[in-house]
Amino acid sequence: MVVQTVDGVSFRMKEEYDFSFIGKYGKVFRVFDNSYSGAVCFGVEKSGKRYFLKFAGAKTFAATNPNIEDTITALKITVPKYKELKHRLLINQIDAEETGGGFIAVYDWFDGEGCGYMHPEMQKKFLALPDREKLRVYNGILEFHCHVAACGYVAIDFNNGSTLYNFDNGKFAFCDIDFYAKQCQISGWSGIWGDPNFKSPEECRGYSVINETSNVYTMGAVAFYFFAENDKDSREKWTLSSELYEIAKKAINEQRSQRHQTIKELISEWKTANTK
């Protein structure tokens, strides 16, 4: 491990790398060096505006795959997804290009905190929010994934770290759709990558079709994460109404034929029960 410094901000790398090209995009004010993806990310400011940069091409500190070319290819593959899935709740990708001996994607900066397992204090703070606020966020998650389905995509590797939340103004945004794929994705022999808390049963098995109904399960699992301490079997821990509990239980049925078949159908039942 080596420690590098750019514009006075220090971060860890596996090997030293020449990041002088970052100056083209602005002055660095923050670095994210702990991504397993193999990319290193920068918060930069230029002409009074902030941007988020994701760069693949250097040997990062936390990468699980040491192959640089794989990391570059993986980042390139994400570019059309941010265009095709463009939405008010998805961070806006501005540009993407080859530079600095690798590949970089440029996004508008979103001023928020990651609330996933990699940020346990923020995770705890988010889950302690009032139910009405978590309901607002949950409804946004449903809205976005209904849009994802309408665009012909399926969410892969959605987890509690896929969004950013601003504790001052309540704004939130999706920041990670890198593994989202066209519907009817077929999982490999050992299943699909992702957090087991949010994956449907078919995503955990080999050679299974993954489609919108698989994402219905994920949406139900998110409800139990928000409103039942991630316990899918406990009615006692569930903090919302019995009607909403039954809808969430239907969404996470082990048999996909017994779930809501579309996210739109889930939303319809959820909204109807939530207005009673």
C-alpha positions as CSV (number, residue, x, y, z in Angstrom):
1,M,0.0,0.0,0.0
2,V,1.1,3.6,-0.7
3,V,-0.4,6.9,0.3
4,Q,-0.8,9.5,-2.4
5,T,-1.9,13.1,-2.1
6,V,-3.7,15.2,-4.7
7,D,-4.5,18.9,-4.0
8,G,-3.8,18.2,-0.3
9,V,-6.1,15.2,0.0
10,S,-4.5,11.9,0.9
11,F,-5.7,8.5,-0.1
12,R,-4.5,4.9,-0.3
13,M,-3.5,3.0,-3.5
14,K,-1.9,-0.4,-4.1
15,E,0.7,1.2,-6.3
16,E,1.5,4.9,-6.9
17,Y,-0.2,6.4,-10.0
18,D,0.2,9.7,-11.9
19,F,-3.1,11.5,-11.3
20,S,-2.0,14.8,-12.7
21,F,-4.7,14.5,-15.4
22,I,-7.4,15.0,-12.7
23,G,-6.6,18.7,-12.7
24,K,-8.4,19.1,-16.0
25,Y,-11.7,18.3,-14.2
26,G,-11.2,20.5,-11.2
27,K,-9.5,20.7,-7.7
28,V,-9.9,17.6,-5.6
29,F,-11.7,18.1,-2.3
30,R,-12.4,14.4,-1.5
31,V,-11.3,10.9,-2.5
32,F,-13.1,7.6,-2.2
33,D,-10.4,4.9,-2.1
34,N,-12.3,1.9,-0.6
35,S,-14.4,0.7,-3.5
36,Y,-14.2,-3.1,-4.3
37,S,-14.9,-2.3,-7.9
38,G,-11.3,-1.3,-8.6
39,A,-12.2,2.3,-9.5
40,V,-11.0,5.3,-7.5
41,C,-13.4,8.2,-7.1
42,F,-12.8,11.9,-6.7
43,G,-14.9,14.8,-5.6
44,V,-13.7,17.9,-7.5
45,E,-14.7,21.5,-7.8
46,K,-14.3,23.7,-10.9
47,S,-15.6,27.3,-11.4
48,G,-17.8,27.0,-8.3
49,K,-19.4,23.7,-9.3
50,R,-18.7,20.3,-7.9
51,Y,-18.4,17.0,-9.8
52,F,-17.9,13.3,-9.0
53,L,-15.3,11.4,-11.0
54,K,-14.9,7.6,-11.3
55,F,-11.6,6.5,-12.7
56,A,-10.6,3.0,-13.8
57,G,-7.0,2.3,-14.7
58,A,-5.0,2.4,-11.5
59,K,-4.3,-0.4,-9.0
60,T,-6.5,0.6,-6.1
61,F,-6.2,-0.3,-2.4
62,A,-9.5,-2.2,-2.0
63,A,-10.0,-3.8,-5.5
64,T,-11.1,-7.5,-5.4
65,N,-10.1,-8.0,-9.0
66,P,-6.5,-7.0,-9.7
67,N,-7.0,-7.0,-13.5
68,I,-7.0,-3.4,-14.7
69,E,-8.5,-4.1,-18.1
70,D,-11.5,-5.8,-16.5
71,T,-12.1,-2.7,-14.3
72,I,-11.8,-0.4,-17.3
73,T,-14.3,-2.5,-19.3
74,A,-16.7,-2.7,-16.4
75,L,-16.8,1.1,-16.1
76,K,-17.2,1.6,-19.9
77,I,-20.2,-0.8,-19.8
78,T,-22.0,1.5,-17.3
79,V,-22.0,4.5,-19.6
80,P,-25.1,3.7,-21.7
81,K,-27.0,2.6,-18.6
82,Y,-26.9,6.1,-17.2
83,K,-28.3,7.5,-20.5
84,E,-31.0,4.9,-20.9
85,L,-32.1,5.0,-17.3
86,K,-31.9,8.7,-16.9
87,H,-34.3,9.8,-14.1
88,R,-34.8,12.6,-11.6
89,L,-33.5,10.3,-8.8
90,L,-30.5,9.0,-10.7
91,I,-27.2,11.0,-10.5
92,N,-26.6,12.7,-13.8
93,Q,-23.7,11.4,-15.9
94,I,-22.1,14.4,-17.8
95,D,-19.3,12.8,-19.7
96,A,-17.1,9.7,-20.1
97,E,-13.8,9.3,-21.9
98,E,-10.4,7.7,-22.1
99,T,-7.8,9.6,-20.2
100,G,-4.8,9.2,-17.9
101,G,-4.1,5.8,-19.2
102,G,-7.5,4.6,-18.3
103,F,-11.2,5.5,-18.4
104,I,-13.1,8.2,-16.5
105,A,-16.9,8.9,-16.0
106,V,-18.0,12.3,-14.8
107,Y,-21.2,13.0,-12.9
108,D,-22.8,16.0,-11.2
109,W,-22.0,16.0,-7.5
110,F,-24.8,15.0,-5.2
111,D,-24.4,16.3,-1.6
112,G,-25.4,13.3,0.4
113,E,-24.1,10.4,2.5
114,G,-23.9,6.7,1.7
115,C,-26.0,4.8,4.2
116,G,-25.0,1.2,3.4
117,Y,-23.0,-1.3,5.4
118,M,-19.7,0.4,4.5
119,H,-20.9,3.4,6.5
120,P,-22.4,1.9,9.7
121,E,-22.9,5.2,11.5
122,M,-24.8,6.7,8.6
123,Q,-26.8,3.5,8.2
124,K,-27.8,3.6,11.8
125,K,-28.7,7.3,11.5
126,F,-30.9,6.7,8.4
127,L,-32.7,3.7,9.9
128,A,-33.5,5.9,13.0
129,L,-35.4,8.4,10.8
130,P,-39.2,8.6,11.3
131,D,-41.3,6.1,9.4
132,R,-42.9,8.8,7.4
133,E,-39.5,9.9,6.0
134,K,-38.4,6.4,5.3
135,L,-41.7,5.8,3.5
136,R,-41.0,8.8,1.3
137,V,-37.6,7.4,0.4
138,Y,-39.1,3.9,-0.1
139,N,-41.8,5.3,-2.5
140,G,-38.9,6.9,-4.5
141,I,-37.2,3.6,-4.7
142,L,-40.3,2.0,-6.0
143,E,-40.8,4.8,-8.5
144,F,-37.3,4.5,-9.8
145,H,-37.4,0.7,-10.2
146,C,-40.8,1.0,-12.0
147,H,-39.0,3.3,-14.4
148,V,-36.1,0.8,-14.7
149,A,-38.5,-2.0,-15.6
150,A,-40.3,0.3,-18.2
151,C,-36.9,0.8,-19.8
152,G,-36.4,-2.9,-20.2
153,Y,-33.9,-3.3,-17.4
154,V,-33.6,-5.3,-14.2
155,A,-31.9,-4.2,-11.1
156,I,-28.8,-6.3,-10.2
157,D,-26.8,-5.7,-7.0
158,F,-29.3,-3.2,-5.6
159,N,-28.4,-2.8,-1.9
160,N,-28.6,-0.4,1.0
161,G,-25.5,1.4,-0.4
162,S,-27.0,2.1,-3.8
163,T,-28.4,5.5,-2.7
164,L,-27.2,8.7,-1.2
165,Y,-29.2,10.6,1.4
166,N,-28.9,14.2,2.5
167,F,-29.8,14.5,6.2
168,D,-30.2,18.3,6.0
169,N,-32.8,18.5,3.3
170,G,-34.0,15.0,2.8
171,K,-33.0,14.7,-0.8
172,F,-31.7,11.3,-2.0
173,A,-30.4,9.9,-5.3
174,F,-29.4,6.6,-6.8
175,C,-25.6,6.4,-7.3
176,D,-24.9,2.9,-8.4
177,I,-26.6,1.1,-11.2
178,D,-23.4,-0.5,-12.6
179,F,-24.7,-4.0,-12.6
180,Y,-28.2,-3.3,-13.8
181,A,-28.9,-5.3,-17.0
182,K,-31.5,-6.0,-19.6
183,Q,-34.5,-8.0,-18.4
184,C,-34.4,-11.8,-18.6
185,Q,-30.8,-11.9,-17.5
186,I,-29.7,-15.4,-16.9
187,S,-27.6,-15.9,-13.7
188,G,-24.4,-17.9,-13.9
189,W,-23.7,-21.3,-12.4
190,S,-23.3,-19.9,-8.8
191,G,-26.0,-17.1,-9.0
192,I,-25.7,-13.4,-9.3
193,W,-23.4,-11.0,-7.4
194,G,-25.2,-8.9,-4.8
195,D,-26.2,-8.5,-1.2
196,P,-28.1,-11.7,-0.1
197,N,-30.5,-9.5,2.0
198,F,-32.0,-8.1,-1.1
199,K,-31.6,-10.8,-3.7
200,S,-34.5,-12.9,-4.9
201,P,-34.2,-16.7,-4.4
202,E,-33.7,-17.1,-8.2
203,E,-30.7,-14.7,-8.1
204,C,-29.0,-17.0,-5.6
205,R,-29.4,-20.1,-7.8
206,G,-27.5,-21.1,-10.9
207,Y,-29.0,-20.6,-14.4
208,S,-32.1,-18.8,-13.4
209,V,-34.1,-16.1,-15.4
210,I,-33.9,-12.8,-13.6
211,N,-36.7,-10.4,-14.5
212,E,-39.0,-7.7,-13.1
213,T,-40.7,-10.2,-10.8
214,S,-37.3,-10.8,-9.3
215,N,-37.1,-7.1,-8.6
216,V,-40.5,-7.2,-6.9
217,Y,-38.8,-9.5,-4.3
218,T,-36.0,-6.9,-3.9
219,M,-38.5,-4.1,-3.3
220,G,-40.2,-6.2,-0.7
221,A,-36.9,-7.0,1.0
222,V,-36.2,-3.2,1.1
223,A,-39.5,-2.7,2.9
224,F,-38.4,-5.2,5.6
225,Y,-35.0,-3.5,5.9
226,F,-36.6,-0.1,6.4
227,F,-39.5,-1.1,8.6
228,A,-38.7,-4.4,10.3
229,E,-35.0,-4.3,11.2
230,N,-34.3,-6.4,8.1
231,D,-36.3,-9.3,9.7
232,K,-38.5,-10.8,7.0
233,D,-40.3,-13.2,9.4
234,S,-41.2,-10.8,12.3
235,R,-44.6,-9.2,12.4
236,E,-43.7,-7.8,15.8
237,K,-40.8,-5.7,14.4
238,W,-42.9,-4.4,11.5
239,T,-43.7,-0.7,12.3
240,L,-46.3,0.0,9.6
241,S,-49.9,-1.3,9.1
242,S,-50.9,-4.9,8.8
243,E,-52.1,-4.3,5.3
244,L,-48.6,-3.1,4.2
245,Y,-47.0,-6.0,6.0
246,E,-49.1,-8.5,4.0
247,I,-48.2,-6.7,0.8
248,A,-44.5,-6.8,1.6
249,K,-44.8,-10.5,2.5
250,K,-46.4,-11.2,-0.8
251,A,-43.6,-9.4,-2.6
252,I,-41.0,-11.7,-1.0
253,N,-42.8,-15.0,-1.6
254,E,-40.2,-17.7,-2.4
255,Q,-42.4,-18.7,-5.4
256,R,-42.2,-15.9,-8.0
257,S,-45.7,-16.9,-9.3
258,Q,-47.1,-15.9,-6.0
259,R,-45.6,-12.4,-5.9
260,H,-46.8,-9.3,-7.6
261,Q,-45.8,-9.8,-11.2
262,T,-44.7,-6.2,-11.8
263,I,-43.4,-3.4,-9.7
264,K,-46.3,-1.3,-11.0
265,E,-48.7,-3.8,-9.4
266,L,-46.8,-3.7,-6.1
267,I,-46.9,0.1,-6.1
268,S,-50.7,0.1,-6.8
269,E,-51.4,-2.2,-3.8
270,W,-48.9,-0.4,-1.6
271,K,-50.4,3.1,-2.3
272,T,-53.9,1.9,-1.8
273,A,-53.1,0.3,1.6
274,N,-51.0,3.3,2.6
275,T,-53.9,5.8,2.1
276,K,-56.4,3.9,4.3
